[in-house]
Amino acid sequence: LDREHEQGRMALLELEHELLAFEMVGKVRRDDFERALRRYVDFYSGHMRVEETEVLPLAEAALTERDWAELDTVFSLNHDPLTDYPPTDEYSVVFDKIASAISAPNGRRH
């Protein structure tokens, strides 16, 4: 998972690069951006599927209520894993719209 998290950071940088090129150069770079976006979405969806179908069930079976409470505390102090900045509410509306439009791998809606 750690290796995939690093790959995800690199894929996000590629996506940002392609978006910037699309914004700066225009339509001739749209296809490149769309391909990078598809690669990122496919990668991220696959990664989340592993976390949700393999890692979380193992954690649910192994961790106690006390463990979960400790994890909740630690995670609430974490920075955004993609940007390394503290989380903010600035983009929460956009995040909620995106998350509600995407089905989780196990069929639940976020």
C-alpha positions in Angstrom: 0.0 0.0 0.0 2.8 2.4 0.8 4.3 1.8 -2.7 0.8 2.5 -4.2 0.5 5.7 -2.2 3.8 6.9 -3.7 2.6 5.8 -7.2 -0.6 7.8 -6.5 1.4 10.9 -5.7 3.4 10.6 -8.9 0.2 10.0 -10.9 -1.4 13.0 -9.4 1.7 15.1 -10.4 1.4 13.8 -13.9 -2.3 14.7 -13.9 -1.6 18.2 -12.6 1.1 18.6 -15.4 -1.4 17.6 -18.1 -4.1 19.8 -16.7 -1.7 22.8 -16.7 -0.7 22.0 -20.3 -4.3 21.8 -21.3 -5.1 25.1 -19.6 -2.0 26.8 -21.1 -1.9 25.4 -24.6 -5.6 24.6 -25.2 -7.5 21.9 -27.1 -4.5 20.2 -28.6 -3.6 19.0 -25.1 -7.1 17.9 -24.1 -6.6 14.2 -25.2 -3.4 13.9 -23.2 -5.2 15.3 -20.1 -8.1 13.0 -20.5 -5.8 10.0 -20.8 -3.9 11.0 -17.7 -7.2 11.5 -15.9 -8.4 8.0 -16.9 -5.1 6.5 -15.8 -5.4 8.2 -12.4 -9.0 7.3 -11.9 -8.3 3.6 -12.8 -5.3 3.5 -10.5 -7.1 5.2 -7.6 -10.2 3.0 -8.0 -8.1 -0.1 -7.9 -6.2 1.1 -4.9 -9.4 1.9 -3.0 -10.8 -1.4 -3.9 -7.9 -3.2 -2.3 -8.2 -1.0 0.8 -11.9 -1.6 1.1 -12.1 -5.3 0.2 -8.8 -6.6 1.7 -7.3 -4.2 4.3 -10.4 -2.9 6.0 -12.0 -6.3 6.6 -8.7 -7.5 8.1 -8.6 -4.4 10.3 -12.2 -4.8 11.4 -11.5 -8.4 12.4 -8.3 -7.6 14.3 -8.8 -4.2 15.9 -10.6 -3.5 19.2 -12.9 -0.6 19.9 -10.0 1.0 21.8 -7.8 0.5 18.7 -10.4 2.2 16.5 -10.7 5.1 19.0 -6.9 5.6 19.0 -6.8 5.5 15.2 -9.6 8.1 14.9 -7.6 10.4 17.1 -4.4 9.9 15.2 -6.1 10.3 11.8 -7.9 13.4 12.8 -4.5 15.0 13.3 -3.1 13.8 9.9 -2.4 16.0 6.9 -3.9 15.5 3.5 -1.9 12.5 2.1 -1.8 14.0 -1.4 -0.7 17.5 -0.5 0.8 17.1 3.0 -1.2 20.1 4.1 -3.6 20.1 7.0 -7.2 19.4 5.8 -9.4 22.4 5.2 -13.1 22.9 4.5 -12.4 25.1 1.5 -13.1 22.3 -1.0 -15.4 20.2 1.0 -18.4 21.0 -1.2 -16.5 19.9 -4.3 -15.2 16.8 -2.6 -18.8 15.9 -1.4 -20.1 16.3 -5.0 -17.4 14.1 -6.4 -17.7 11.5 -3.7 -21.4 11.3 -4.0 -21.2 10.7 -7.8 -18.8 7.8 -7.4 -19.9 4.4 -6.3 -17.5 2.5 -4.0 -16.1 -0.8 -5.3 -18.5 -2.7 -3.0 -21.5 -0.9 -4.4 -22.1 1.6 -1.6 -22.5 5.2 -2.4 -20.1 7.5 -0.5 
